[in-house]
Amino acid sequence: MKDNQHHIQTDILVIGSGIAGLSIALKLAKNHQITILAKGSLTDGSTNYAQGGIAGVLDPFDSIEAHIDDTQTAGAGLCDPKAVAVVASHAAETIQELIELGVPFSKEYNEDNAEKFPFHLTKEGGHSHRRIIHAADHTGQSVLSTLVQRVSEHPNITLLPDHISIDLVKNAKGNRCIGAYALNQTEKQVYAISSLFTVLATGGASKAYLYTSNPDTSTGDGIAMAWRAGCSVANMEFNQFHPTCLFHPKDRSFLISEAVRGEGGILRLPNGYAFMQDYDERADLAPRDIVARAIDQEMKKHGIDCVYLDISHKPAKFIKAHFPTIYQRCKNVGIDISKEQIPVVPAAHYTCGGILTDLEGKTTLDGLYAIGEAAYTGLHGANRLASNSLAEGLVFAKMAHKSIENTLAHNDLAENQYKHLPIRAWDTSRITDPREKILVSHDWDELRRVMWDYVGIVRTNTRLKRARQRIRNLHKEVHEYFRQHTLTRDLLELRNLVLVAELMVMSAQRRKESRGLHYNLDYPHLQKNPRPTILKNNSAR
């Protein structure tokens, strides 16, 4: 419900329109009025870019125990066993829900197997079985288009694209989230949105790095808002670098799916040498952290700009059928992957840490949930297993849905704890339009270069110290600018990103070992009893 005073009232506010946000919105909309915020279009987020697929135990020769073991191995001893068990146990049923919604997953081309299960399952690095269901190499796009169609048709769902969240709002006691402020970018007006529950499904923060496979929306908005509201965050030092991003002057941010290596792709040096055998017995099917470090080391050792991924030994028909998007995208820049090798480099990809939640998606602030890449559930540990991300979004959307429904069902009517509370209008009395916008663009560029140079694939204490000092100064500059000037999407994203970058560095400085995605040359060994890195914001009001 929207009024002329820039106020909106809704039962549940979902911030983010990826697989996690749209999934929980559809489930909750059966009984409640839902409002979905997207800072761009509904399809701008990372889900739309997910090529590989969704991991789940769908093959009778596979097992939940094997999925659990693979996840924990990839997570380098830092996964929460309960979170891993929840996702591995419920992934298949949430995939079945997508099938029933009409997601066009690729069919099994082996007629014998098709009688048992009609969809093709592929294998990716770190998996011991074929358990990745996919829609060719555009799984995220196919899933998202189906979900967007369903939410657009639902009478209980209000869609608000081009609305970027600013901050969460708490009640007078400061112990419960009662909504959020959001900037309507079309009207250039700030709306106060009152809700019974708020769900953060805003994605990760890989845009903190100079080179990333993720879209421009990955600016850590939900993580930053939750931190400012007093929530805890965890494992922010673990940012995954996808080993294979296309290296080409005409297209530098296109991800080459891990499924290419899963189907036989080989990483080679310019002279043709297959180097992954020197780093891990699993060679090209080793987990992403190992492969990314190996590529980084080979590039530095030989002074080369990239390495090469070779799938050309496979039949052209096979390549075009399995990787139509990758084939065409590379063809657009003059590379025929059925005949030529693909030049690739690592790029920041997935945020393995995030807002601390329980196994129902609850944060440490009452009334606030976080799901998907924005959340730290304990599933990924020190490194994410390929194709567990979409599964996590689906499963924890399911868990959070159940939790919200149960909470409302047992809401004490006498106390009426979960009710709409008034939110005062956003104060614009002391702000002005900026004379120059160079500070925002300059600080954005500096931040991403600092993170790439000092908090990248390989780190040292000195690099982290320098990063902390520079980011702290940037944080102060951006905060002052935010207080004085008219709000824009660029400013709000920079404000969030500089905070999240600082949390990443703080977390990295606390971990005195090298584990998974965090590799520090000053602490090359593993600690015996590793724990998650949990940061608490005791200064939040």
N, C-alpha and C positions, 0 to 999 in steps of 0.2 A: 504494500500500500504506500503510495507516494503522495505527498502534499506540496503545497506551494511554498512552504517554508524550508524546503530542501531537507525534509525528513522522510525516511522510508522505514516501514515496520514489516517484519517478516518473522516467521517461526524459526527457520534455520537459514543462516547466511553461509553460503559456500563461496570461499574466495579461491578461484582457480578453476580452469575448465579443461583439465587433462583427464586422463583415465580415472584417477582417484576421485576428483571432484564431481565429475559427471555421473560416476557409478553410485556414489552415496546420494547424490541429488535424486536420481531415479528411484532409489529404494525408499528414501524418506518422503518423497512426493506422494506416496500412496495415502498418507495420513496428514500431511502438513503442507503449509505454504513455504516454498523454497525460493530463495533469491540467489542467483549465481552471478558473481562478478568476474569479468575477464578484462585485463588491462588493455588488451588489443581485441582481435577477433577471437571467437571461441576456439579456433584451430591454430593459434599462434604458439602454443606451448611445446614442450619437449616430446609429448606423446606422439605428435604428428611426425616426428623425426625418427621414431624408433623403428629400425629396420628388421632386426633379428626375429623376435617373437616373444612368446610367453612360456615360461618354464612351469611344467606340471607333470605329475606322474599319470600318464595316459596310456602307456604301453604295459601290457600284462607281464612283460619280462623285466620291467623297471620296478622300483619300490620306493616308498616314502623314506625308508631308512637310507637308501642310496642317495636320494635327493638331499637329505639332511647332511649326510657325510660329505657330499660334494660342496655344499654351501659352507660348511664349517671349515673344510680344507682351504677353500678360496679365501675365507674370512681370516685366515692366519691366526687362529686361536682366540679370536676376540668376539665371536658371535655369541649372542644370547641363545642358549639351546631352546628355551621356551618359544622365543620368537621364530626361530628356524622351524620348529615343529609345527607351529600354527600355520605358517605359510605353506610348508610342504604338504600338510594335511588337507588344507582347504583350497589349494590352487586349482585342482581339477574341477571342483564343483563351480568355482567362479568362472572358469573357462567355459564350462557347459552353459552357464547363463549367457555368455557372449554368443555362443553358437545359437542358442534359442532366440537371441535378439536379431540374429541374421548376419553376424560378421562373416565375411566370405573367406574363411581360412582355406589354404591350399589343400587340394585333395591328394590322397595317396595315389602315386603312379604305379605302385606294385599291386596288381590285382589280388594276389593272395592275401596281402596284409589289409587291403581295403575292405575285405569281408569282415574283419575283426574291428577295424577302426578306420573310418573313411578319410581321415585327414593325415597329411604327411607330417612326420616329426623329423626335425633336423637335430644336429648335435653341434654344440659350441664349446669353446675352450673351458676346461674345468669340469665338464659334465662327463660322467662315466657311461651315460646312456643317451639315446635319442629321446628327448623329452620336450623339445621346443616346438610348439605349435605355431604356425606362422601363416601370413597371407603374402606369399612370395617374399619379396624383400621390402615390403611396405606395410608391415603389420600395424604399426601405430596409426598410420593414416587410415587404414581400413577400419580399425577399432573405433577411432575417433569419429569418423564420418557417420558410423552407425549410431554411436552414442549421441552425437549432436542432433541427428535426425529425431531420435527418441525424446530428448529433452525439449526440443523445439515444438514437438507435438503435444507435450504434456500440459494440461490446463492449470496444474498447481505449481508450475515452475516459471519464474520470471527471469529472463536473461538480460543482463546488463553488460554488454561489451563496451569497450573503451571507458571503463571505470577502473582506475587504479587506486588500491587501498593506500591509506596514509598511516593510520595508527589504529590499534585496538582501543576500545573504551571499556573501562572497569566501573563497577558500582562504587558507591560512596565509601564502603569499607575497603575497597581495593582487593577483594578476594574472589571476584567473579567477573568474567568477561560478559558484557551486555550488548556488544555490537562493535561497530567500527566506523571510522570516517573514510570516505572515498571521494576522489576527484573525478567528476564527470568531465572528460576531456573535450567533449563536444560543446557543452554549455560553459565550460571553465568555471564550474561551481562545485563546492564541496557539499556532499550530502552526509547527514548523520543517519546511520542505519542501525535501528534497534532490533535485536534478535534474542531468542531464548537460548540458542546455541550458535556458536560460530565454528566453522570448519576451515582450517588452513590447508589448502591443497595447491600451493603456489609454486611447487617445483624447487629446483636446486639453485646453486650460485656459481656455476662454472664460468659465467661471464666476468667473474673477477680476474680471469686469466686472459692474456693477450691472444692466445690461440685456443679456440674451443670448437667442438663439434655441435654445441648446443645453440639454440636460437637466442635472439636478443632478450627474450623474456626471462632468461635464467639469472636473475639478479638478486636472489635470496630475500625477496620481499617478506615472505611469511616468517622466515627465521629471524630477520631483523625486528619485525613488529612484535613477535612473541618475546624476544629478548628485552625490548624496551618496556613490555608489559610485565616483566618480572619472571618469565619462564626460564627454565634451565635448558641448556643445549648440551649436546654430547658428540664426541668423536669428530669435531670439525676439522681436525688435521688430516682426515682421510678423504682426499678428493681424487677420484679416479681419473687417470689419463688413458683415454682410448688409444690403443697402439697404432691404429691405422686410420688416419684421416687423409683424404686426397691432397697431395702436394702438387698444386698447379697454379700458375699466376692468374688464371681465369676462374678458378673455383677452389678456394683454400679451406672451406669450412664444411666440406661434404664428408660424412662418415662412410667408411667402407666396412660394412657389417662384419662382425666376428664370424658370422655364418660362412663367409668366404673361406676362412681358414678351417672351419668345421667341415666343409665339403671338399677339403683337399688343397686349399691355397697354401703356398710356401713363401716365407719371407726370405729375400735374397739381397746380397750386396750388389753393387753395380757390376761386379765381375761374375755374378751368377752364383756365388757361394751361399748355401743355405745355412745361416749362422745360428739359428735357434737351437740346433742340436748341441751347441757348445754351452748352452745356458741351463737347459732343463731336459730331462729324459722324455718329457711329453712334447718337446720341440715346439712346433707351431700351435699346439693345442694347450700350452701352458696358460695359467691364469693371466689376466690382463696386466697386473702389476709387474710380473716377471717379464712379460713380452715388452711392455713399454720401457722398462729400464734397460733391457737388452738393446732395443733399437736406439735409445738415447746414448748408450755407451758406444755402440758401433759407429754412430754418426760422429761422436766426438773423437773416437780413436782414429777414424779414417778421414776426418775433415770433410764429410759429405753432407749435403743438404737434406737427403732423404734416403730411404731404403725402398725396396720394391716387393710388392705382393704379386705372386705369380699363380694364376689359376688357368693359364692358357693351355695346359696339358689336358684339361677336361674338354669333352666335345662341345662345340659351339652351341648346339641345340640344348644341352644340359645347362650351360651358363645363362643363356637367354631365358630359359624357363624358370630357373631358380633365382636369378638376380636381374630381372628386367630393368629395375630402376637404376641400379649401379651400372649396368651395361650401357644404358642410354645416357646417363649423366656423364660417364667417362667418354662415350662416343661424341658428346657435345663439345668436348675440349680436345678431340682428336686422338683419343686412345681407344683402340679396339681390344677389350680385355680378353677376347677369345684368341687373340694373336700376340698381344703385348702385355708386358708387366705394368702394374699400377704403381706409380710413385706415391709413397705414403710417409707420414710423420705422426708422432703422438700429438694429441691435443686434449685439453681438459674436457672431461666428459660428465661424470656423475658424482654428485655430492653424497658420500656415504654417511656423513653425520647429519645432524639437524636438531630439530626441537625434540627434547626428551619426552617420550610418551610411554604409557603402559601398553599392555597387549590389547586394549580396546581403543587405542588412539587418543586417550585422554592426556592432556598436558598437565603441567603442575599448576595451572590456573583453572579454576572451576568454570565450566561452561565453554571451554575452548578445547577443540580437538585439532590434531594435525595428522595428515595421512599423505602417503606418497613420498616423493623425494624430499619434501620439506621436513619430514619427520625422521627422528632417530628411534627406530623400534628395537634395534639390536640384531636385526636380520643380517646385515652386511658385514659387521665386524670391521676388520681392517682392509677389506677389499670385497667388492661386489661380484658375485657369480653372475655370469652373463645371463640375461633374460629373466633374472629374478625381480627386476624392477617393476615391470608391468604386473607381475603376479602379486608383488607386495601391495601395489596400489589397489588392486582388486580385492585382495583378502582383507586389508585393514579398512577399506570402505565398508566391507561387510561387517567387520567387528565393531566399528564405530557406529554404524546404523543400529545394530542390536543394542549397544550401550545407550544411545540416545533414546530409543524407544522404551527401554526398560526404565530409564531414569524418569521419563515423563509419565510412564504408567504408575510409578510409585511416588510421584510428586505429592508431598503433603499439602492437601488443599487448605489446611488451616494456616500453615506458614506461607503457602503459595510462593515458594522460593523461585521457581522458574516462571517469571512473568515479565512483561515488557516494562522497562524502566525508561524514563525520559532521558534523552541525551541532548545537551545544549548544543546550539549551533556553533560551527567552526568560526573562530575569531579571525577576521581579516583586517582588523582596524589598524594594525601597525606594519603592514607589508606594502611594498612598492614594486613596480615592474623593474627588473634589472636594467641598468644602463648597458652592461656588456654581459654576454653569455660565455665569454671565453673561459671563465673560471671552471664552469661545469665541464666543458669539453676537455680542458687541459688536465683537470684533476682526474677525470675518467681515464684518460690515456696514461697518466702517471701511475695511477693505482694498478692498472692491469699490467704494466711493464714491471713494476716492483714485484708483483705477485709471481709473474712468469720467471723473472731473473732470480728471485730469492726464496720463493716458497713453491718451487716446481717439483719435478720428478725426483731430483736429488737435492738435499738440503744440508746446511751446516749451521752451527750455533751462530757464527758471525753473520751469515746471510739472514737468519731469522731475526737477529737483533736489529740489523739495519732496516729490515722490512717493518718491524714493530715501530721504530722511531719515525719512519717516513709516513706510515699509515696513520699513526697517532696525530701527526701534524695535519694530514689531509682531513682526518675526522673532525678536527676543530674548525678548519676552514669551511667545510661543508655544513657543519651544524650552524655556524654563524650566518652563512648564506641562506640556509633554510629558514631561519627565524625572521629574516628581513625581507624576503622576496616572494613574489607571486609563485605559486606552485605550478610545476610542469612535470610531465612524466620523466624527462631526463634527470631533473633535480631529485625527484623522489627515488628513482632507481639508484642514482649515485649515493644518496644518503643511506640507502639500505646496503648497498654493495660495500661501501667503505667500512661499515660496521661489521658486516659478516666477514670481510677480509681480516679485520682485526681479531675477530673470534678465531679464525683459522690459525693465525700466527700464535695467538695466546695458547691455543691447544697444542700446536706443534712444539712450542717451547717447553711444555709440561711433559711431553713424552720423551723419556731418556732411553730410547732404544730405536731400532729400525724394525718395523713390522708392516707387512702389507704395502699399502700405498704411501706410507711415511718412511722415507729412507734418509737417515741423517748420517753423514760420514763421520761425525764425532761420536756417534753411538751405533756402531755397525752391528752389534749383537742383540739377541732377543733377551728380554727379561723372563724370568721363570714364571711369575704369576701376574700376567698382564691384566689391566683393568681398563674399562672405558674412561675416557677423559671427559669428566662432567664439569661444566662451568655453571655457576649459579650467580644470578644478578641480584645481589643483595642491596643495590642502590636504587632499584626501581621503586617508584611510588605507587 
